Amino acid sequence: LKGELTITPDMEDLSNSLYLDVLPEVWSRRAYPSTSGLSVWFADLQQRIKELENWTTDLSMPNTMWLGGLFNPQSFLTAIMQSLARKNEWPLDKMALSCDVT
């Protein structure tokens, strides 16, 4: 054992991606779609994580929600409608969703 490190093609690809501020291919296969560079993508990921952590600390419905921070906003909106329909015994097919964009 000489302490030498052989750089694999995957390690070289990762290094090049980090240097060029590009999302590494290995990461993009498991991440949400984005056309941003790596630094912007990472900052966005941190915001998404923070939003989810804040929301899950008390597990109550937030007054406002950053829809762009969700991986699948349509599922969240559908879950809200289903929850309200069950709670109030309303027919789900008669419900409508209204969003205020600020």
Beta strands, then each sheet from edge to edge (+ up, - down):
end
